[in-house]
């Protein structure tokens, strides 16, 4: 099994989306922190209620210490920062 996937990342500055490659062995919090730093997102990582990303294919919220592989993320999944 491959340990990386290519997903589509969408946010307000990039509504059409951008393909990004992410490892599946990191946690939701690590992904949020990495995307926050890379795309200058206004996510308050100190507030657990606001520290999440929305996902489609499969539908869900990415947050916390759960590994990305446990969410069922696959190539072509879409991740949104709002």
C-alpha positions as YAML, in Angstrom:
chain: A
units: angstrom
residues:
- id: 1
  name: UNK
  ca: [0.00, 0.00, 0.00]
- id: 2
  name: UNK
  ca: [1.22, 3.48, -0.85]
- id: 3
  name: UNK
  ca: [1.91, 5.73, 2.13]
- id: 4
  name: UNK
  ca: [1.16, 8.98, 0.25]
- id: 5
  name: UNK
  ca: [-1.87, 10.33, -1.60]
- id: 6
  name: UNK
  ca: [-2.53, 13.28, -3.86]
- id: 7
  name: UNK
  ca: [-5.52, 15.32, -2.69]
- id: 8
  name: UNK
  ca: [-7.15, 18.54, -3.85]
- id: 9
  name: UNK
  ca: [-6.78, 21.34, -1.30]
- id: 10
  name: UNK
  ca: [-9.28, 24.23, -1.56]
- id: 11
  name: UNK
  ca: [-9.47, 27.46, 0.43]
- id: 12
  name: UNK
  ca: [-10.70, 31.04, -0.04]
- id: 13
  name: UNK
  ca: [-7.51, 32.13, -1.82]
- id: 14
  name: UNK
  ca: [-7.56, 29.07, -4.07]
- id: 15
  name: UNK
  ca: [-11.21, 28.08, -4.68]
- id: 16
  name: UNK
  ca: [-10.35, 26.02, -7.76]
- id: 17
  name: UNK
  ca: [-8.06, 23.85, -5.69]
- id: 18
  name: UNK
  ca: [-4.44, 22.82, -5.71]
- id: 19
  name: UNK
  ca: [-3.09, 19.29, -5.89]
- id: 20
  name: UNK
  ca: [-0.92, 18.44, -2.90]
- id: 21
  name: UNK
  ca: [0.80, 15.22, -1.92]
- id: 22
  name: UNK
  ca: [0.42, 14.25, 1.71]
- id: 23
  name: UNK
  ca: [1.70, 11.31, 3.76]
- id: 24
  name: UNK
  ca: [-0.91, 9.11, 5.41]
- id: 25
  name: UNK
  ca: [1.15, 8.41, 8.54]
- id: 26
  name: UNK
  ca: [0.73, 11.92, 10.02]
- id: 27
  name: UNK
  ca: [-2.04, 13.10, 12.34]
- id: 28
  name: UNK
  ca: [-4.85, 15.50, 11.56]
- id: 29
  name: UNK
  ca: [-3.20, 18.12, 13.76]
- id: 30
  name: UNK
  ca: [0.09, 17.78, 11.88]
- id: 31
  name: UNK
  ca: [-1.68, 18.26, 8.53]
- id: 32
  name: UNK
  ca: [-3.57, 21.29, 9.84]
- id: 33
  name: UNK
  ca: [-0.37, 22.86, 11.17]
- id: 34
  name: UNK
  ca: [1.51, 22.18, 7.92]
- id: 35
  name: UNK
  ca: [-1.23, 23.63, 5.72]
- id: 36
  name: UNK
  ca: [-1.66, 26.62, 8.05]
- id: 37
  name: UNK
  ca: [2.03, 27.46, 7.72]
- id: 38
  name: UNK
  ca: [2.24, 26.74, 3.97]
- id: 39
  name: UNK
  ca: [-0.88, 28.63, 2.89]
- id: 40
  name: UNK
  ca: [-1.04, 31.28, 5.67]
- id: 41
  name: UNK
  ca: [-4.44, 30.02, 6.82]
- id: 42
  name: UNK
  ca: [-6.22, 31.77, 9.66]
- id: 43
  name: UNK
  ca: [-6.84, 28.62, 11.69]
- id: 44
  name: UNK
  ca: [-6.55, 28.97, 15.47]
- id: 45
  name: UNK
  ca: [-4.64, 25.78, 16.27]
- id: 46
  name: UNK
  ca: [-4.85, 26.55, 20.00]
- id: 47
  name: UNK
  ca: [-8.67, 26.28, 19.88]
- id: 48
  name: UNK
  ca: [-9.72, 22.64, 19.25]
- id: 49
  name: UNK
  ca: [-13.23, 23.72, 18.24]
- id: 50
  name: UNK
  ca: [-11.86, 25.73, 15.30]
- id: 51
  name: UNK
  ca: [-8.87, 23.55, 14.44]
- id: 52
  name: UNK
  ca: [-10.24, 21.24, 11.75]
- id: 53
  name: UNK
  ca: [-10.42, 20.74, 7.99]
- id: 54
  name: UNK
  ca: [-13.47, 19.55, 6.07]
- id: 55
  name: UNK
  ca: [-13.09, 16.62, 3.69]
- id: 56
  name: UNK
  ca: [-15.04, 15.03, 0.83]
- id: 57
  name: UNK
  ca: [-14.54, 11.57, -0.68]
- id: 58
  name: UNK
  ca: [-14.94, 10.37, 2.04]
- id: 59
  name: UNK
  ca: [-16.97, 12.97, 3.95]
- id: 60
  name: UNK
  ca: [-15.59, 13.93, 7.34]
- id: 61
  name: UNK
  ca: [-13.72, 16.36, 9.55]
- id: 62
  name: UNK
  ca: [-9.96, 16.08, 9.94]
- id: 63
  name: UNK
  ca: [-8.82, 16.97, 13.44]
- id: 64
  name: UNK
  ca: [-6.94, 15.74, 16.47]
- id: 65
  name: UNK
  ca: [-4.41, 12.95, 16.85]
- id: 66
  name: UNK
  ca: [-6.07, 10.50, 14.45]
- id: 67
  name: UNK
  ca: [-3.75, 9.33, 11.66]
- id: 68
  name: UNK
  ca: [-4.87, 10.34, 8.17]
- id: 69
  name: UNK
  ca: [-4.93, 6.71, 7.02]
- id: 70
  name: UNK
  ca: [-7.74, 6.08, 9.54]
- id: 71
  name: UNK
  ca: [-9.94, 8.69, 7.81]
- id: 72
  name: UNK
  ca: [-9.89, 6.71, 4.56]
- id: 73
  name: UNK
  ca: [-8.30, 9.55, 2.59]
- id: 74
  name: UNK
  ca: [-7.41, 8.44, -0.93]
- id: 75
  name: UNK
  ca: [-6.16, 9.90, -4.19]
- id: 76
  name: UNK
  ca: [-8.65, 12.53, -5.34]
- id: 77
  name: UNK
  ca: [-10.07, 13.32, -1.90]
- id: 78
  name: UNK
  ca: [-10.89, 17.01, -1.47]
- id: 79
  name: UNK
  ca: [-9.82, 18.93, 1.65]
- id: 80
  name: UNK
  ca: [-11.31, 22.35, 2.45]
- id: 81
  name: UNK
  ca: [-10.10, 25.10, 4.78]
- id: 82
  name: UNK
  ca: [-12.84, 27.60, 5.58]
...
